[in-house]
Amino acid sequence: MLEMKLPLFSFLALLLLSLPTQAQMYTWREGASKKVSNVPPGWYRFDRPVPGPRVVVTQGKRVLDDTGLSMEERLRMRPVPRPTARKN
């Protein structure tokens, strides 16, 4: 019985591991090393210029923010917000 469940379990585990992730990843340099995290560094700000090292925010292969750009360019690369349905 266990022999029959093992291939099914392995298949399900591989299936789950192969699903795409949607986490935002933050990348920056500290000295000679490159840091990558799903938690933003303390100096990162989405809505204003950043005083610290350049931070690049990605989701999958898409760049969501790059603090090395001007604020105008950063705002332009953001997705247009979708209108939400109003509740009455």
C-alpha positions in Angstrom: 0.0 0.0 0.0 2.8 2.4 0.9 4.5 1.7 -2.5 1.4 3.0 -4.3 1.2 6.2 -2.2 4.8 7.1 -2.6 4.7 7.8 -6.4 1.5 9.8 -5.9 3.0 11.8 -3.1 6.2 12.5 -5.2 4.1 13.6 -8.1 2.1 16.0 -6.0 5.2 17.4 -4.3 6.8 18.1 -7.7 3.6 19.7 -9.0 3.5 22.1 -6.0 7.1 22.9 -6.3 6.8 23.7 -10.0 4.0 26.3 -9.6 5.0 29.9 -10.3 5.5 32.1 -7.3 4.2 35.6 -7.0 6.3 37.0 -4.2 8.0 40.4 -4.6 11.8 40.1 -4.4 14.0 43.0 -3.4 17.6 43.1 -4.6 20.4 45.5 -3.6 24.1 45.6 -3.0 25.9 45.9 0.3 29.6 46.5 -0.4 30.7 43.7 -2.8 27.8 41.4 -1.9 24.4 41.2 -3.6 21.4 40.8 -1.2 18.1 39.3 -2.3 15.1 39.1 0.1 11.3 39.0 0.0 11.4 41.6 2.8 12.3 45.2 1.7 15.3 46.8 3.3 14.6 49.4 5.9 15.5 52.4 3.7 13.3 51.3 0.8 10.2 53.5 0.1 7.7 52.8 -2.7 6.3 56.3 -2.8 9.4 58.6 -2.6 13.1 58.8 -3.5 15.3 56.4 -1.6 18.4 57.7 0.3 20.2 54.3 0.5 21.6 51.8 -2.1 19.6 51.1 -5.2 16.8 48.6 -4.8 15.2 46.7 -7.6 11.8 45.1 -6.9 10.7 42.2 -9.1 7.8 39.8 -9.3 8.7 36.9 -11.5 10.5 38.4 -14.5 8.7 41.7 -14.2 10.4 44.7 -12.7 8.0 46.6 -10.4 10.3 49.3 -9.1 13.9 50.4 -9.5 15.1 53.1 -7.2 18.0 53.9 -9.5 15.5 55.6 -11.8 14.0 59.1 -11.4 10.7 59.2 -9.5 8.9 60.1 -12.7 10.3 56.9 -14.4 9.4 54.8 -11.3 5.8 56.1 -11.4 5.5 55.4 -15.1 6.5 51.7 -14.7 3.8 50.9 -12.1 0.7 49.2 -13.2 -2.5 51.2 -13.7 -4.8 50.6 -10.7 -8.0 48.7 -11.6 -11.2 50.4 -10.7 -13.0 48.6 -7.8 -16.7 48.0 -7.7 -18.5 50.4 -5.4 -20.7 48.9 -2.7 -24.1 50.6 -2.1 
